[in-house]
């Protein structure tokens, strides 16, 4: 529960631009706000520095992963599996941000206004994520993927079950779906960011606010469908004979939790650079922490629901997927990683994030945000790698290179887009309520 207060008192205080030392938003005016809200909202030189460093780390990471994959001599199978795990981890952050921005408009949220631009910038990386998907998409479309066996026409023809799924699982239709997914995400993210920037300089910001809210309803339906089918195409179809009707929701849980953790860490990084220090307060971090905690429980609930229904039905085509991931019991192999996810992704962080004081202290909240981001990656690893036929998690340097490489390029893209923009919507009618937001 939360309340937004302080509006009466703020009317009596001297007015000052919310842009503070951050300057104008795209050359326009900004909303008047209480003096205590004056803040630096521009990244400046720190943005260029982050872009350079992240781009270098990302490029080196991907190049090293390609080199290691080439040296493996397995038709890039090991690289492809590692890359898909890392890619779906980072894609969860981008899609989580797009979901979060859409949701804030849909429910007319006030508390999150000061953080909304950060979410919009993260979501705006949909075109970059489409580019990063090429190492996965191109082999599928050409029919030479070493991990998506359904993309090979001869393999599909000789497998009775794959032959019956060929109407959906075929390279041409996959490419069409891929264009639809990323085309929709790109247009939606661009619409929200462009409208938000236009609102900064508009004389009628409430009109733009209303339009964004009206678009959020249909957009959420489109997002749910595209995100679900993308998760099916890039994750579930790695084992094309297995299926789960709740798989899209399972991936959505990682998207939402990953976004809240990533936004919180981003805001903390900005604070250290003197950006948004007065605008984003302990109250906002507390709310983000509550969402990380909530979706720790939601992920466990969806994961257990998926497992329980499949295991109880005891259909070999379905239970074999879990049997493979429980191999070795709780002490070794994939069973050990399953235990790590059970306790590391749910039990331990559940108690770790339970306290209000943990969520209101930035060092402890940062610890648990990083912890859960690592767990989300391990979850992607658990979903992807067993399909390669490994009897135990084949942890290697190539996994770290893919992980660092894709994340580095993603962060570089955010920094490049953010370095010339205000990092807070300065003319949103709800801004003062967001600045004065208080938890109870």
C-alpha positions in Angstrom: 0.0 0.0 0.0 1.2 3.5 -0.7 0.0 7.1 -0.6 1.0 10.1 -2.5 1.1 13.2 -0.4 2.6 16.6 -0.1 0.7 18.3 -2.9 -0.9 21.0 -0.8 2.4 22.0 0.8 4.1 22.1 -2.5 1.7 24.7 -3.8 3.0 27.1 -1.2 6.7 26.6 -2.0 8.7 28.6 -4.6 8.5 27.1 -8.0 11.5 26.0 -10.0 12.1 24.0 -13.2 12.2 20.2 -12.6 15.0 20.1 -15.2 17.4 21.8 -12.8 20.9 21.7 -14.1 19.9 19.1 -16.6 18.7 21.6 -19.1 15.8 21.4 -21.5 14.1 18.4 -23.0 14.7 18.5 -26.7 14.8 22.3 -26.6 11.5 22.8 -24.9 10.1 24.0 -21.6 9.6 21.8 -18.5 7.0 21.6 -15.8 7.1 23.8 -12.7 7.9 21.7 -9.7 8.7 22.3 -6.0 12.2 23.6 -5.3 13.2 20.3 -3.6 12.6 18.5 -6.9 15.2 20.5 -8.9 17.5 17.9 -10.2 20.1 17.0 -12.8 18.3 14.9 -15.4 21.0 14.7 -18.1 23.6 11.9 -18.3 26.1 14.1 -20.2 29.7 12.8 -20.5 28.9 9.8 -18.3 26.6 8.5 -21.1 29.3 8.7 -23.7 31.8 7.0 -21.4 29.3 4.2 -20.6 28.6 3.7 -24.3 32.2 3.4 -25.2 33.1 1.0 -22.4 30.0 -1.2 -22.8 30.3 -1.4 -26.6 34.0 -2.4 -26.3 33.2 -5.1 -23.7 30.2 -6.3 -25.6 32.1 -6.6 -28.9 35.0 -8.4 -27.3 32.7 -10.8 -25.5 30.8 -11.8 -28.6 34.0 -12.0 -30.7 35.6 -14.2 -28.0 32.5 -16.4 -27.9 32.5 -16.8 -31.7 36.2 -17.8 -31.6 35.6 -20.4 -28.9 32.6 -21.7 -30.7 34.6 -22.1 -33.9 37.4 -23.9 -32.1 34.9 -26.4 -30.7 34.5 -27.9 -34.1 30.8 -28.9 -33.6 29.1 -26.8 -36.2 28.7 -24.0 -33.7 26.3 -26.0 -31.6 28.0 -25.1 -28.3 28.1 -21.4 -29.3 24.5 -21.4 -30.4 23.2 -22.9 -27.2 25.2 -20.5 -25.1 24.2 -17.6 -27.2 20.5 -18.4 -27.0 20.6 -18.6 -23.2 22.4 -15.2 -23.0 20.2 -13.6 -25.6 16.9 -14.7 -24.0 18.2 -13.4 -20.7 18.8 -9.9 -22.1 15.7 -10.0 -24.2 13.7 -10.6 -21.0 15.1 -7.2 -19.7 14.0 -5.4 -22.9 10.6 -7.0 -23.0 10.1 -6.5 -19.3 10.7 -2.8 -19.7 8.2 -2.6 -22.6 5.6 -4.4 -20.5 6.4 -2.1 -17.5 6.0 1.1 -19.5 2.8 -0.1 -21.1 1.4 -1.1 -17.7 2.2 2.3 -16.1 0.0 3.9 -18.8 -2.7 1.3 -18.6 -3.2 1.7 -14.8 -2.5 5.5 -14.9 0.3 5.1 -12.3 1.6 8.1 -10.6 4.5 6.8 -8.5 6.6 5.7 -11.4 6.6 8.9 -13.5 10.1 9.9 -12.4 11.4 6.4 -13.6 9.3 6.1 -16.7 11.9 7.6 -19.1 14.5 5.0 -17.9 12.0 2.2 -18.8 11.2 3.8 -22.1 14.9 4.0 -23.0 15.5 0.3 -22.1 12.4 -0.7 -24.1 13.6 1.3 -27.1 16.4 -1.3 -27.7 14.0 -3.6 -29.6 15.7 -2.9 -32.9 19.1 -3.7 -31.4 17.7 -6.9 -30.0 16.5 -7.9 -33.4 20.0 -7.3 -34.8 21.5 -9.4 -31.9 19.1 -12.2 -32.8 20.7 -12.7 -36.3 23.1 -15.5 -35.1 20.0 -17.4 -34.1 17.6 -16.4 -36.9 19.9 -16.7 -39.9 20.8 -20.4 -39.4 17.1 -21.2 -38.8 16.0 -19.5 -42.0 18.7 -21.1 -44.1 17.8 -24.6 -42.6 21.3 -25.1 -41.1 20.7 -24.5 -37.4 22.6 -27.0 -35.2 20.1 -26.7 -32.3 16.6 -26.1 -33.9 16.2 -29.5 -35.6 12.8 -28.6 -37.0 14.5 -26.0 -39.3 16.1 -28.8 -41.3 13.6 -29.9 -43.9 14.9 -33.5 -44.2 14.9 -34.0 -40.4 11.3 -32.8 -40.2 10.2 -35.0 -43.0 11.7 -38.1 -41.4 10.2 -37.4 -38.0 6.5 -38.2 -37.8 5.7 -35.8 -35.0 7.8 -33.0 -36.5 6.1 -33.5 -39.9 2.7 -32.9 -38.3 4.1 -29.6 -36.7 5.7 -28.4 -39.9 2.8 -26.0 -40.7 4.0 -23.9 -37.7 7.6 -25.0 -37.3 9.2 -24.2 -40.6 11.8 -21.5 -41.5 9.6 -19.3 -43.7 6.8 -19.0 -41.2 9.3 -18.5 -38.4 10.9 -15.6 -40.2 7.4 -14.0 -40.8 6.7 -14.3 -37.1 10.1 -12.9 -36.1 9.4 -9.8 -38.2 6.0 -9.4 -36.6 7.4 -9.8 -33.1 10.2 -7.3 -33.4 8.2 -5.0 -35.7 5.5 -4.7 -33.1 7.9 -4.2 -30.2 9.8 -1.6 -32.1 6.8 0.4 -33.1 5.3 0.2 -29.6 8.5 1.3 -27.8 9.0 4.1 -30.4 5.5 5.3 -29.9 5.7 5.6 -26.1 9.2 7.2 -26.2 8.3 9.6 -29.0 5.0 10.6 -27.3 6.8 11.0 -23.9 9.4 13.3 -25.5 6.7 15.3 -27.2 4.9 15.6 -23.9 8.0 17.4 -22.5 7.5 20.3 -24.9 3.7 20.2 -25.4 1.3 22.9 -24.2 -1.3 20.2 -23.7 0.6 17.3 -22.0 -2.7 15.9 -20.6 -3.9 15.2 -24.1 -0.8 13.2 -25.0 -1.1 11.4 -21.6 -4.6 10.4 -22.5 -3.6 9.1 -25.9 -0.8 6.9 -24.5 -3.2 5.5 -21.9 -5.8 4.7 -24.6 -3.1 2.9 -26.7 -1.9 0.9 -23.7 -4.9 -1.5 -23.6 -4.7 -2.9 -27.1 -0.9 -2.7 -26.8 -0.9 -5.0 -23.8 -2.9 -7.6 -25.7 -0.5 -7.5 -28.6 2.5 -7.7 -26.2 1.1 -10.7 -24.5 0.6 -12.6 -27.7 4.0 -11.7 -29.3 6.0 -12.3 -26.2 4.3 -15.7 -25.7 4.9 -16.9 -29.2 8.5 -15.6 -29.2 9.2 -17.6 -26.1 7.7 -20.7 -27.7 9.7 -20.2 -30.9 13.1 -19.4 -29.3 13.0 -21.5 -26.2 10.3 -24.2 -26.2 10.9 -25.3 -29.8 14.5 -26.2 -28.9 12.7 -29.5 -27.9 10.0 -29.4 -30.6 8.3 -32.5 -29.2 7.6 -30.9 -25.8 5.0 -28.4 -25.1 3.5 -26.4 -22.2 0.5 -24.1 -22.3 1.9 -22.0 -19.5 5.3 -21.4 -20.9 4.7 -17.9 -22.1 3.6 -16.8 -18.6 6.7 -18.6 -17.2 9.0 -16.4 -19.4 6.9 -13.3 -18.6 7.7 -13.8 -14.9 11.4 -13.5 -15.7 10.7 -10.5 -17.9 8.9 -8.5 -15.2 11.3 -9.5 -12.4 14.3 -8.8 -14.5 13.0 -5.4 -15.5 12.3 -4.2 -11.9 15.8 -5.4 -10.8 17.5 -3.8 -13.8 15.6 -0.4 -13.4 16.5 -0.3 -9.7 20.2 -1.0 -10.5 20.1 1.6 -13.3 18.7 4.2 -11.0 21.4 3.5 -8.4 24.1 3.9 -11.1 22.6 7.2 -12.1 22.6 8.4 -8.5 26.3 7.7 -8.3 26.8 10.0 -11.3 24.7 12.7 -9.8 21.6 12.1 -12.0 18.0 11.9 -10.6 19.4 12.0 -7.0 16.6 14.2 -5.7 13.8 12.9 -7.9 14.2 9.1 -7.4 14.0 8.6 -3.7 14.0 5.7 -1.2 10.3 5.5 -1.8 10.7 4.6 -5.4 13.4 2.1 -4.7 11.2 0.5 -2.1 8.4 0.0 -4.6 10.8 -1.5 -7.1 12.0 -3.8 -4.3 8.5 -4.9 -3.6 8.0 -5.8 -7.2 11.2 -7.9 -7.3 9.9 -9.7 -4.2 6.4 -10.1 -5.6 7.7 -11.7 -8.8 10.1 -13.9 -6.9 6.9 -15.5 -5.6 5.1 -15.3 -9.0 7.9 -17.1 -10.8 7.8 -19.9 -8.2 4.1 -20.2 -8.5 4.1 -20.4 -12.3 7.0 -22.8 -12.3 5.4 -25.1 -9.8 2.1 -25.0 -11.7 3.8 -26.0 -14.9 5.7 -28.8 -13.2 2.8 -30.1 -11.1 0.3 -30.4 -13.9 2.8 -32.1 -16.3 4.2 -34.5 -13.7 0.7 -35.4 -12.4 -0.6 -36.2 -15.9 2.5 -38.4 -16.4 2.5 -38.3 -20.2 5.9 -39.4 -21.4 6.1 -36.7 -24.1 5.8 -34.1 -21.4 7.5 -35.5 -18.3 10.6 -36.4 -20.3 11.5 -32.8 -20.4 11.5 -32.5 -16.6 13.1 -35.9 -16.1 16.1 -34.7 -18.1 16.5 -31.6 -15.9 16.2 -33.6 -12.7 18.9 -36.1 -13.7 21.4 -36.7 -11.0 19.1 -36.0 -8.1 19.7 -33.0 -6.0 23.4 -33.5 -5.7 24.8 -33.5 -9.2 24.2 -32.8 -12.9 21.1 -31.0 -14.0 19.4 -32.0 -10.7 21.9 -29.8 -8.8 21.1 -26.8 -11.0 17.4 -27.5 -10.5 18.0 -27.3 -6.7 20.0 -24.1 -7.1 17.0 -22.5 -8.9 14.5 -23.7 -6.3 16.5 -22.4 -3.4 18.4 -19.6 -5.1 15.6 -18.2 -7.2 12.8 -18.6 -4.7 13.5 -19.8 -1.1 16.6 -17.7 -0.2 15.5 -14.4 -1.9 12.0 -14.8 -0.5 13.3 -14.4 3.0 16.1 -12.1 1.9 13.6 -9.6 0.4 10.8 -10.0 3.0 11.9 -7.2 5.3 10.9 -3.6 4.5 14.3 -2.4 5.7 16.1 -4.5 3.1 14.1 -2.9 0.3 14.7 0.6 1.6 18.5 0.3 1.8 20.2 0.6 -1.5 23.2 -1.7 -0.8 21.0 -4.6 0.3 18.4 -4.0 -2.5 21.3 -3.9 -5.1 22.6 -7.2 -3.8 19.3 -8.9 -4.2 18.6 -7.3 -7.6 22.0 -8.6 -8.9 21.3 -12.0 -7.3 18.0 -12.3 -9.1 19.4 -11.2 -12.4 22.0 -14.0 -12.1 19.2 -16.5 -11.2 17.2 -15.4 -14.2 20.3 -16.2 -16.4 20.7 -19.6 -14.7 17.0 -20.2 -15.4 17.6 -19.5 -19.1 20.6 -21.8 -19.0 18.5 -24.5 -17.4 15.9 -24.1 -20.2 18.3 -24.1 -23.1 21.4 -26.2 -22.4 19.9 -29.7 -21.7 18.6 -29.8 -25.2 22.2 -30.1 -26.4 22.4 -33.6 -24.9 24.7 -32.8 -22.1 24.4 -35.0 -19.0 25.5 -32.1 -16.7 25.7 -28.3 -17.0 28.7 -27.8 -19.3 29.8 -24.5 -17.7 32.6 -22.9 -19.7 34.2 -19.6 -20.7 32.1 -19.4 -23.8 29.0 -19.0 -21.6 30.5 -16.1 -19.8 31.6 -14.5 -23.1 28.1 -14.7 -24.5 26.6 -13.4 -21.3 28.9 -10.4 -21.1 28.9 -9.8 -24.8 25.1 -9.6 -25.3 24.6 -7.6 -22.1 27.4 -5.2 -23.0 26.0 -4.4 -26.4 22.5 -4.0 -24.8 23.8 -1.5 -22.2 25.8 0.4 -24.9 22.6 0.8 -26.9 20.7 2.2 -23.9 23.6 4.6 -23.1 23.8 5.8 -26.7 20.1 6.6 -26.8 20.1 8.2 -23.3 23.1 10.5 -23.5 21.2 13.3 -25.3 17.8 13.1 -23.6 16.3 14.1 -20.3 16.0 11.1 -18.1 12.7 12.1 -16.6 9.4 13.2 -18.2 9.5 16.9 -17.2 6.0 17.9 -18.3 3.8 15.0 -17.3 0.8 16.3 -15.3 1.4 13.5 -12.7 5.1 14.4 -12.1 4.6 16.3 -8.8 2.7 13.4 -7.3 5.5 11.1 -8.3 8.1 13.4 -6.8 6.1 13.5 -3.5 5.4 9.7 -3.5 5.5 8.1 -0.1 5.1 4.5 1.0 3.2 3.5 4.1 
